[in-house]
Amino acid sequence: MKILVCISNVPDTTSKINFTENDTKFDTNGVQFVINPNDEFGLTRAMWFKEKQQAIVHVATVGDASVEPTMRKALAIGADEAIRINAIPTDGYYVARQLAEVAKNGGYDLVIGGRESIDYNGGMVPGIMSSLLDMNFVNACINLEIEGNNVTAIREIDGGKEKLSTTLPLVVGGQKGLVAESDLRIPNMRGIMLARKKTLSVVDPVEANMATEDIKFEKPAPKGAVKLVDNVDDLVNLLHNEAKVI
């Protein structure tokens, strides 16, 4: 089995976010970038298939040279090869088109991407890829088992879970639960040394339209001041007269 894991290079959630050029551009100064958490769950599951079923695992991303440390981390975790599409990932359709081209040319049986990235939260790339590749698609996947070409998957739905049967080739939108958080892997020294010798290919993007454009960014409004009360009568009065919720 040959697996492609699609990786997003995203800001660490502890990073302070700012914008430049009149709030039209994301300011990367001082920001630490990491593997998108939803993608990391998918990568860890792919490692399980590699160890249990001798699968070949490649990782791919869309980005400039600044994303290569993140790709090297994926290689250190255990991926066999990395592919960087040399373009700026400014639009969900554009990213899906680039990754789909890699998947098509690589002849992958299974494509795993995160349900969404934690920066723009578009949640569209895996679904668009499945359409472009004409592959089966399971989104919000929290469990994945494969025997031969037969796939059993569990995904989250409103109010519960759904168990599905399908076949390869398949695109999966993974998320937390695809593996246990305790199973996520930190690269060890041996993995880091091996990653230096693994192939990180850089390919040119294919022609594709940008379907959307970022116009302006805006931070959430700051939270209001907290008013402390020390008795129930004052609380009821504030809820009734100021908040007007009772």
C-alpha positions in Angstrom: 0.0 0.0 0.0 1.3 3.5 -0.9 0.1 6.4 1.3 0.3 10.1 0.7 -0.1 12.3 3.8 -0.9 15.9 3.1 0.8 18.3 5.6 0.0 21.9 6.4 2.6 24.2 7.9 0.7 26.2 10.6 1.4 28.6 13.4 1.8 27.0 16.9 -1.3 27.8 18.9 0.8 29.6 21.5 2.1 32.1 18.9 1.0 35.7 19.1 -0.8 36.5 15.8 -0.4 39.9 14.1 -1.1 41.3 10.7 0.7 43.8 8.5 0.0 46.0 5.5 -3.2 47.4 6.9 -4.3 44.0 8.1 -4.1 42.4 4.7 -1.1 40.1 5.3 -0.3 37.6 8.1 2.9 38.6 10.0 5.2 35.6 10.3 7.8 37.4 12.4 8.4 35.5 15.7 5.9 32.8 14.8 6.8 29.2 15.5 5.4 26.8 12.8 4.4 23.2 13.3 2.7 20.3 11.6 -1.1 20.9 11.5 -2.5 18.9 14.4 -5.1 17.1 12.3 -2.4 16.2 9.8 -0.2 14.8 12.6 -2.9 12.4 13.6 -3.1 11.2 10.0 0.7 10.9 9.8 0.8 8.8 12.9 -1.9 6.5 11.6 0.1 6.2 8.4 3.1 5.2 10.4 1.0 2.4 11.9 0.2 1.1 8.5 3.9 1.3 7.6 4.9 -0.8 10.6 2.1 -3.3 10.5 1.5 -3.6 6.7 4.8 -2.4 5.2 3.1 0.6 3.6 5.2 3.2 1.8 4.5 6.7 3.3 5.2 10.0 1.5 4.3 13.4 2.8 3.5 16.5 0.6 2.8 20.1 1.2 2.4 23.4 -0.7 4.8 26.1 0.4 8.1 27.9 -0.1 11.4 26.9 1.4 10.4 28.1 4.8 8.2 25.0 5.3 11.0 22.5 4.8 11.8 22.2 8.6 8.2 21.0 9.1 8.7 18.5 6.3 11.9 17.3 7.8 10.1 16.7 11.1 7.6 14.5 9.2 10.5 12.6 7.7 12.1 12.2 11.2 8.8 10.8 12.5 9.1 8.1 9.9 7.8 9.2 6.5 9.9 7.7 3.6 9.9 10.7 1.3 8.7 14.3 1.2 7.4 16.4 -1.7 7.2 20.2 -1.5 5.2 22.0 -4.2 6.9 25.3 -4.6 4.0 27.7 -4.3 2.3 29.9 -1.7 -0.9 28.2 -0.3 -3.2 31.1 -0.5 -6.4 29.3 -1.6 -8.1 26.0 -0.7 -8.9 25.0 -4.3 -5.4 25.9 -5.5 -3.8 23.8 -2.7 -6.1 20.8 -3.4 -5.3 21.1 -7.1 -1.6 20.9 -6.4 -1.8 18.0 -4.0 -4.2 16.1 -6.3 -1.6 16.3 -9.1 1.1 14.8 -6.8 -1.4 12.1 -5.7 -2.3 11.3 -9.3 1.3 11.1 -10.5 2.4 9.1 -7.5 -0.2 6.3 -7.8 -1.2 6.4 -4.2 -3.8 4.0 -2.7 -4.6 6.1 0.3 -4.4 9.9 0.7 -4.7 11.3 4.3 -5.2 14.9 5.0 -6.4 16.8 8.0 -10.1 17.6 8.2 -9.1 21.2 8.3 -6.0 23.3 9.1 -5.9 25.3 12.3 -4.9 28.6 10.6 -7.7 29.2 8.1 -10.0 26.4 9.0 -11.3 26.1 5.5 -12.0 22.4 5.7 -12.2 22.0 2.0 -8.9 20.5 0.7 -9.5 16.7 1.2 -13.0 16.9 -0.3 -11.9 18.8 -3.3 -9.0 16.3 -3.8 -11.4 13.4 -3.7 -13.4 15.0 -6.5 -10.4 15.8 -8.6 -9.0 12.3 -8.2 -12.4 10.5 -8.4 -11.7 8.6 -5.2 -13.9 7.6 -2.3 -13.9 10.1 0.6 -14.4 9.8 4.3 -14.3 13.1 6.3 -14.0 13.7 10.1 -12.4 10.2 10.3 -11.6 9.0 13.8 -10.8 5.4 13.1 -9.3 3.6 10.0 -8.7 -0.1 9.4 -7.5 -1.5 6.0 -7.4 -5.2 4.9 -6.3 -5.6 1.3 -8.5 -3.1 -0.6 -11.3 -3.2 2.0 -11.6 -0.2 4.4 -13.6 0.2 7.6 -13.8 3.7 8.9 -15.5 5.5 11.7 -16.3 9.2 11.4 -17.9 11.8 13.7 -21.4 13.0 12.8 -23.7 15.4 14.7 -24.7 13.6 17.8 -22.7 10.5 17.4 -20.5 8.4 15.2 -21.0 6.5 11.9 -19.2 3.3 10.8 -18.6 3.0 7.1 -17.3 0.3 4.7 -15.5 1.4 1.5 -12.6 0.4 -0.7 -9.3 1.8 -1.9 -8.3 4.1 -3.4 -9.5 6.5 -0.7 -9.1 10.1 0.5 -9.5 10.6 4.2 -10.0 13.8 6.2 -8.6 12.9 9.6 -8.8 14.5 12.9 -8.2 14.0 16.6 -9.2 10.4 17.5 -7.7 8.8 14.4 -5.0 7.8 16.9 -4.7 8.4 20.6 -2.9 11.6 21.6 -0.5 9.5 23.6 0.5 7.8 20.4 1.7 11.0 18.6 5.4 10.7 18.0 8.2 13.0 18.8 11.2 12.6 16.5 14.2 10.9 18.3 17.8 11.4 17.4 18.0 8.4 15.1 14.9 9.6 13.2 16.4 13.1 12.9 19.7 11.8 11.5 17.9 9.5 9.1 15.7 12.4 7.9 18.7 14.2 6.7 19.4 11.4 4.1 15.8 11.0 3.0 14.6 12.6 -0.3 12.8 16.0 -0.1 11.8 16.7 -3.7 10.7 20.2 -4.9 8.3 20.3 -7.8 6.7 23.2 -9.7 3.0 23.9 -9.3 0.6 23.1 -12.0 -1.7 25.8 -13.6 -4.7 26.4 -11.4 -7.1 29.2 -10.7 -7.4 30.9 -7.3 -11.0 30.6 -6.4 -10.9 32.9 -3.3 -8.8 35.9 -2.2 -8.0 37.2 1.3 -9.2 40.8 1.6 -8.5 41.7 5.2 -7.9 40.0 8.6 -9.5 41.0 11.9 -8.7 39.8 15.4 -11.6 38.9 17.7 -12.8 41.7 19.9 -11.2 41.7 23.3 -13.2 40.3 26.1 -15.1 42.8 28.3 -14.2 43.5 31.9 -15.4 41.1 34.5 -17.7 42.4 37.2 -17.6 40.5 40.5 -20.6 40.2 42.8 -20.7 38.7 46.3 -24.4 38.0 46.7 -27.3 36.6 44.8 -29.5 39.7 44.9 -26.9 41.8 43.1 -26.3 39.0 40.5 -30.1 38.8 39.8 -30.3 42.6 39.5 -27.3 42.7 37.0 -28.7 39.9 34.9 -32.1 41.5 34.8 -31.2 45.2 34.3 -27.9 45.2 32.6 -27.5 41.9 30.7 -31.3 41.7 30.2 -31.2 37.9 30.1 -33.8 37.3 32.7 
